[in-house]
């Protein structure tokens, strides 16, 4: 019997955050942003924040991100809110994904809360 080898993620840090943001946008999430939290908190290095247009679509984005993570050997350490999909948080340790419905995104306003965090350009064609 072969020893079970742990996969080391092939994409980490900012590149992983950018890839997650692209996946969210490709699956029709709206207003996707990546915040660089390094030096501001020990919670995570990056937040990826997006808005889903329905609970089904929000779950589909999270499912696709998880599928991508499985492909590259990235482990998810936590998931909250998937059942209601008003605010789904997926924790990949250095990157935390927040997918909201529009009402909860406005209410919690993470971009304002973390206003000191620089935004990372992630869209294709940008640095």
C-alpha positions as CSV (number, residue, x, y, z in Angstrom):
1,X,0.0,0.0,0.0
2,X,1.3,3.5,-1.0
3,X,1.9,6.1,1.7
4,X,-0.6,8.9,1.5
5,X,1.3,12.0,0.4
6,X,0.0,15.4,1.2
7,X,-0.4,17.7,-1.7
8,X,1.4,21.0,-1.4
9,X,-0.7,23.8,-3.0
10,X,0.7,25.0,-6.3
11,X,-0.8,28.4,-5.9
12,X,-0.6,30.4,-2.6
13,X,-1.0,33.9,-1.2
14,X,-1.8,36.7,-3.5
15,X,-1.9,34.5,-6.6
16,X,-4.4,32.2,-4.9
17,X,-6.5,35.2,-3.9
18,X,-6.4,36.5,-7.5
19,X,-7.4,33.1,-8.9
20,X,-10.3,32.9,-6.5
21,X,-11.5,36.4,-7.5
22,X,-11.4,35.4,-11.2
23,X,-13.4,32.2,-10.4
24,X,-16.0,34.3,-8.6
25,X,-16.3,36.7,-11.5
26,X,-16.4,34.0,-14.1
27,X,-19.4,32.5,-12.1
28,X,-21.2,35.9,-12.2
29,X,-20.4,37.2,-8.7
30,X,-20.7,41.0,-8.7
31,X,-18.3,43.6,-7.4
32,X,-15.5,41.2,-6.6
33,X,-12.6,42.8,-4.6
34,X,-9.4,41.5,-3.1
35,X,-8.1,43.2,0.1
36,X,-4.5,42.9,1.2
37,X,-4.6,42.6,5.0
38,X,-0.9,41.8,5.6
39,X,0.4,44.0,8.4
40,X,-3.1,44.9,9.5
41,X,-4.3,41.6,11.1
42,X,-3.3,38.1,11.8
43,X,-6.7,36.8,10.7
44,X,-5.6,36.3,7.1
45,X,-3.4,37.8,4.5
46,X,-6.2,38.4,1.9
47,X,-9.9,38.8,1.8
48,X,-11.8,38.0,-1.4
49,X,-15.2,39.6,-1.2
50,X,-18.1,39.3,-3.7
51,X,-21.8,39.5,-4.1
52,X,-24.0,36.7,-5.3
53,X,-27.3,37.4,-7.1
54,X,-29.1,34.4,-5.5
55,X,-28.4,31.8,-2.9
56,X,-28.0,29.1,-5.6
57,X,-25.5,31.2,-7.4
58,X,-23.6,32.1,-4.2
59,X,-23.3,28.4,-3.4
60,X,-22.2,27.6,-7.0
61,X,-19.3,30.1,-6.7
62,X,-18.2,28.5,-3.4
63,X,-18.5,25.1,-4.9
64,X,-16.4,26.1,-7.9
65,X,-13.7,27.6,-5.7
66,X,-13.6,24.4,-3.7
67,X,-13.3,22.4,-6.9
68,X,-10.3,24.6,-7.9
69,X,-8.8,24.1,-4.5
70,X,-9.1,20.4,-4.8
71,X,-7.3,20.5,-8.2
72,X,-4.4,22.5,-6.9
73,X,-4.1,20.8,-3.5
74,X,-5.3,23.7,-1.4
75,X,-7.2,22.7,1.7
76,X,-10.2,24.6,3.1
77,X,-10.1,24.9,6.9
78,X,-13.6,26.2,7.5
79,X,-16.9,27.0,6.0
80,X,-19.8,29.0,7.5
81,X,-23.2,30.2,6.2
82,X,-23.5,27.8,3.2
83,X,-27.0,26.7,4.2
84,X,-28.5,30.2,4.1
85,X,-26.1,31.7,1.6
86,X,-26.6,35.3,2.8
87,X,-23.0,35.4,3.9
88,X,-20.8,32.4,3.1
89,X,-17.3,32.5,4.6
90,X,-14.7,30.0,3.2
91,X,-11.4,30.0,5.1
92,X,-8.3,28.9,3.3
93,X,-6.1,30.3,6.2
94,X,-4.1,32.9,4.3
95,X,-7.1,33.7,2.1
96,X,-10.6,34.1,3.4
97,X,-13.5,34.3,0.9
98,X,-16.6,36.2,1.8
99,X,-19.6,35.8,-0.6
100,X,-22.6,37.9,0.4
101,X,-26.1,38.6,-0.9
102,X,-26.5,42.3,-1.7
103,X,-28.3,43.2,1.6
104,X,-25.7,41.6,3.9
105,X,-22.8,43.0,1.9
106,X,-24.1,46.5,2.4
107,X,-24.9,45.9,6.0
108,X,-21.5,44.4,7.0
109,X,-19.5,46.6,4.6
110,X,-16.2,44.8,5.0
111,X,-14.5,47.2,2.6
112,X,-15.2,50.1,5.0
113,X,-14.4,48.1,8.1
114,X,-11.0,47.2,6.5
115,X,-10.6,50.6,4.9
116,X,-6.9,50.7,5.5
117,X,-6.4,47.5,3.5
118,X,-5.1,48.2,0.0
119,X,-7.1,46.6,-2.9
120,X,-5.2,44.1,-5.1
121,X,-5.7,44.4,-8.8
122,X,-6.7,40.9,-9.9
123,X,-8.6,41.2,-13.2
124,X,-7.1,39.8,-16.3
125,X,-4.9,42.4,-18.0
126,X,-4.1,44.1,-14.7
127,X,-1.0,43.8,-12.5
